[in-house]
Amino acid sequence: MENIIIGLIALIAGAGGTFVLFRFINKRAIQEAAAEAELLKKNKLIEAKEKFIALKVEHEQQVQERNAKIQAVEVRLQQKEMQLNQKQGDVQRKINEVEAQKEHFELQLGTIENKKKELEHLQHQAQAELEAISGLSADQAKERLIEALKEEAKTEAMSYVNDIMEEAKMTANKEAKKIIVQSIQRVATETAIENSVTVFHIESDEIKGRIIGREGRNIRALEAATGVEIIVDDTPEAIVLSAFDPVRREIARLSLHQLVTDGRIHPARIEEVVNKVRKQVEEEIVEIGKRTTIDLGIHGLHPELIRMVGKMKYRSSYGQNLLQHARETANLCATMASELGLNPKKAKRAGLLHDIGKVPDDEPELPHAILGMRLCEKYKEKPDICNAVGAHHDEVEMETLIAPIVQVCDAISGARPGARREIVEAYIKRLNDLENLALSYPGVLKTYAIQAGRELRVIVGADKIDDKETELLSFDIAKKIQDEMTYPGQVKITVIRETRAVSYAK
């Protein structure tokens, strides 16, 4: 029992101690929490003050920037205002000047009106005095003057017409030739120029390296196989093929095209392709020769002559394609021979073969007419055909009537305007010389060379030259062109004088 009592007492004492201890601990914790809260409060206040100060500084900066912008705008507005004031002053000054000039012009206009009235008065007085002296009124004097002028004009006109008729009769033949020449000029067709170089276009400059090959072996093999110089330079997307033989250039061009298209470029392949293309070109040459003889109706020509006719396609003479020239000459020979009652077939045959000496397989030191005659004799052409071929440049004596026909038709086809085109630089220089020659005359404002230099239009000032002087100017320019310049055909000089009146509806 005692033990139980003691246990209860001990339990009560422990509970009381525990309560006292818990209360002490709880009080300390409350004090620490209060201290922590106070410290946190102080930190938050400090942070709030710092943020406030930062926002205040930022706001002040924004205010300063805005004030600076406002000041800059105000400065610009002040400058614009000053400029507007200055412009307004200039405008006002100009208005004052215009008003002064207007008053001056009105004074001058009044003076002119007064002088005009005085002049009319003096004119009436002079007319009255003349009527009193002559005993005729002004209308009667006008009628008599008109009648006298009519008679004089009729006499001069008749004399002028008679002179023109006589001159027309004397120069009819000359004018007819001019008309024929003009007709040839109008229908002349421009022929293509064959040069000593051909430009081969490629898709990209990377192909140039493949064409050259390692250490240049591909390009050397290609030049050796074709006999053509191949120039690979900095020209973008282009390779130049240079050779005087157009057949070789064509073989080189087609071979390059096949090699680039195929993509396999090496010496063995190059030799194979060049041989194949050479055979194709030879076959095409023969085909062209056969087609030409069929188109012209020429039969029985030796196969070697047919091949040479086909080679003419790849040859030019002074910029004119040789095959086109030969066909044109053959047709002209047939037409002229028919008009003269001769055999048109023989004339056409001689016209086609007259320049065959320009396309031999070898290059002998002989004129092409003599060489062509010997080729015709070699391939059993008739003697009159051979003579016509050899005599068309007077190297041998003409023995038949076909020979002069071939000579004349060759000259017509080769020398007509437009058949053989002149060099571009010389052509441009001739046009510039034409325009500058006309500009050297006083009163000329502008000049235009048109119709490929066959007409020169000259614009003159209406206030500097009258209608009669325009005729004299046209004649002087034509004479100076004849004396100082070289030109094909004839040049028409047209002098234009015009007066323009311009008004504006407002």
DODREN-308587 format. One record per residue (C-alpha): x, y, z; residue in one letter. Coordinates in pm, whole numbers, plus 50000, padded with zeros to 5 digits. Layout:
BEGIN
XYZA;...
//
This chain:
BEGIN
500005000050000M;502825022750086E;504425013849765N;501315023749576I;501105056549759I;504745063449694I;504225054949327G;501285078449301L;503225106149471I;506135100449235A;503775100248936L;502135132849043I;505555148849104A;506775137148758G;503675150848588A;504065184248765G;507745185848667G;506945177048314T;504295204148295F;506685230148437V;509405219248194L;507035219847890F;505795253947985R;509345266748014F;510245252147675I;507095265847512N;507775300647649K;511315299647508R;510065288447170A;507545316747166I;510285341547248Q;512525327646971E;509625328746720A;508895364646813A;512575373646766A;512625355946429E;509455373646319A;510945407046418E;514095399546219L;512055388445913L;509985419945943K;513125441445944K;514525422845637N;511255427145446K;511205463945530L;514785467645405I;513935449045082E;510835470445031A;512895502045079K;515515490044829E;512825481944569K;511205515344626F;514535533044579I;515245512744258A;511785520444117L;512235556744205K;515605558144023V;514125540443718E;511175563943714H;513475594043736E;515525580543441Q;512355575543234Q;511235610543318V;514635624243215Q;514585604942884E;511045616942812R;512055652642890N;515075649142658A;512835636542375K;510395664742433I;513265689742418Q;514575674242091A;511105676241938V;510805712142049E;514225720141889V;513125703841560R;509845722641566L;511705755041622Q;514025747341328Q;511075739041101K;509335770541210E;512445790641120M;512635773140779Q;508955779840712L;509415816240804N;512385818440570Q;510475801540284K;507515824240348Q;509855853940321G;511275840339991D;507785834639851V;506725869439949Q;509845883739787R;509175864639466K;505535876239469I;506765911939496N;509175906239206E;506395891238991V;504115920439069E;506885944538970A;507515925938644Q;503755925438574K;503555963038617E;506605967038390H;505055944838121F;501765963538140E;503625996138084L;505455981037787Q;502185967037649L;500616001437669G;503596016537487T;503345989737216I;499635996537167E;500336033637126N;503086026836873K;500816002536688K;498126029336656K;500716054236533E;501996028836278L;498486021836147E;497876058936115H;501116063835920L;500276033735703Q;496866048535612H;498496081835529Q;501116064735308A;498436043935131Q;496346075335066A;499386093334923E;500236063234697L;496626061234571E;496706098634496A;500006095934308I;499176064234105S;495536072134044G;494616036134151L;492946022934459S;494655996534678A;492395968534547D;493085977834184Q;496865978234249A;496645943734413K;494775929234114E;497315942733864R;500225929534074L;498615895034103I;498055893133726E;501675902533657A;502945876633905L;500695849733754K;502095855533405E;505665855633533E;505065823733737A;503525806033436K;506505814733218T;509045803233477E;507065771533551A;506925761633186M;510645767633150S;511285747333463Y;509075718633341V;510865718133003N;514255716733176D;513075688133397I;511735668633098M;515015672732910E;517015661933214E;514705632133271A;515205620432911K;518975623732943M;519165605433277T;516425579433221A;518915551033179N;520855561433487K;517695564233698E;516525529933580A;519795514933702K;519345532434036K;515855517834070I;517215482834005I;519955487734263V;517415500234517Q;515235469734452S;518205446734510I;518975465234833Q;515415461134959R;515255423534895V;518835416335001A;518995389435268T;521605390335540E;523815359635539T;525495343335835A;529195350135892I;531465319735932E;534495328736144N;537715310736227S;536495303136581V;533525284636726T;532265289637083V;531225257237259F;528845264237549H;528905242937864I;526525241138158E;529125248338431S;532815256238464D;533405222938642E;533345205538302I;536415225638197K;538595206138440G;537325173038305R;537945184137945I;541525194538032I;542165162038222G;545025152238449R;548095172438346E;546235182638030G;546145147937870R;542475149937759N;542785183737584I;546045173137414R;544405141237288A;541405161037159L;543605186536978E;545705158836824A;542625139536707A;540765169436557T;543565193036451G;541755221636628V;543195244636895E;541025243337207I;541195274637424I;539985271037784V;540155304837956D;538235324638219D;535245329937991T;532255317138193P;530495285938057E;532315286837721A;535215269737541I;536675284037219V;537545261236923L;540015277736684S;540905265236335A;540785278535980F;539145246435853D;535415248735937P;534935211035888V;537505203936159R;535815228936391R;532455212236336E;533955177736408I;535565191336727A;532285207936836R;530185176536783L;532835154636952S;532945177237257L;529155176937274H;529025139037275Q;531875135937529L;530315161037770V;526865145337733T;528225110137790D;530475120738081G;533305096637999R;536285118037894I;539675100837853H;542135097837560P;540905063937433A;537265075337445R;538175108437277I;539815090936980E;536835067636941E;534275096036950V;536265118236708V;536535090136452N;532805083236482K;531885119936446V;534245124136148R;532405096235967K;529035112236052Q;530165146235921V;531505130535599E;528165112935550E;526325145735619E;528515164035365I;527665138535097V;523965140435189E;524005178635165I;525675176634823G;523085151534697K;520195172334832R;521595203934669T;521935187534325T;518415172934353I;516955206734454D;518645223634156L;517755195633913G;521395187633826I;522035151033738H;525055129733652G;527515148433876L;530595128633986H;530345116534350P;533555135234440E;532125167634303L;528905161034498I;531015157234815R;532785190234746M;529435207534695V;528405195035039G;531675208335189K;530695243035071M;528205244735359K;531125247235604Y;533025273535408R;532485311135378S;533815337935146S;534005373535284Y;531275365135532G;528945348835275Q;528155311635303N;529715294735001L;526945269034942L;524235295634954Q;526305317134713H;526735287534473A;522995279434478R;522095315834422E;524575318834133T;523235286733974A;519635299333982N;520645333333844L;522645316533563C;519645295033466A;517345325533459T;519755346533252M;520505318033010A;516765312432953S;516295349532877E;519155348032624L;517935315832460G;520815294232585L;520795260732766N;519675268333126P;520775233933259K;524375239033150K;524385274233292A;522975261833623K;525605234033638R;528435258633573A;527025283033830G;526935256134099L;530515244534027L;532145278633967H;533655280934323D;534395243634365I;538115252634375G;537625268634719K;536975234934892V;539745210934774P;541025182834994D;544585195734958D;545735232234942E;547645238034616P;549095272134531E;546605279534252L;543765304634205P;540465288534296H;539055293733943A;541965274733780I;541815247734048L;538055244233998G;538515241033621M;541105213433669R;538825194933914L;535985196433661C;538295183333387E;539485155733622K;535925144033689Y;534915144933320K;532745176333304E;532065190432956K;534575215432811P;532145245032810D;531405239033183I;535145237033261C;535835269033066N;533025287833244A;534425277133584V;537985287133495G;537105320133326A;534735335433583H;537635356433720H;539335361433377D;542195337333459E;541595320133122V;539975332432801E;536205328532767M;535305304132490E;531525300232534T;528565322632609L;528025304932941I;531305318733080A;530275355733085P;526885345833230I;528605327933520V;530915357833572Q;528025382733582V;525835361433809C;528755355334046D;529225393034073A;525495398834129I;525315372634407S;528555382734576G;528595420434538A;524955429634593R;524295450134908P;523615427835207G;525215396235070A;528565401635237R;528155419235565R;530745445035666E;532515444536004I;530355457436288V;532925483136403E;533255497436050A;529465498036014Y;528965517136341I;531795541236253K;530195548335914R;526845556536077L;528535579136335N;530485596836060D;527215602635870L;525525618336173E;528565639336272N;528975652235915L;525405665835915A;525765679736269L;528675701436155S;526275724335963Y;524845754736145P;521175752536241G;521175714236266V;519755701936599L;519705663936565K;520645637336309T;519505601136278Y;521055575136044A;518335549335969I;517705520835723Q;521235506935790A;522775539835681G;520765543135359R;518815573235489E;519945602935699L;517285623735872R;518345658735973V;516275679136221I;516825717036192V;515605745836405G;512585764036264A;513915796936397D;517345792536237K;516605779535884I;513715787235651D;512075764035397D;514295774435104K;517465769135307E;516395733435394T;516585723535026E;520035739034997L;521155721735318L;519975687735191S;521905692934867F;525075704135048D;525035674335286I;524515649834996A;527425665334804K;529715664235108K;528845627535169I;529655619434805Q;533005637534825D;534215625935169E;532685591935249M;532645556535110T;529295538435135Y;527345510534959P;524385519334739G;523015554134796Q;522135576135095V;518885595835109K;519115628935299I;515835641335448T;515885675735615V;512925681435852I;511875716035969R;508815720136189E;507205747336397T;505375737636717R;502885758436913A;502195745737266V;499495758337504S;498085744937829Y;494425744537939A;494205750038315K;
//
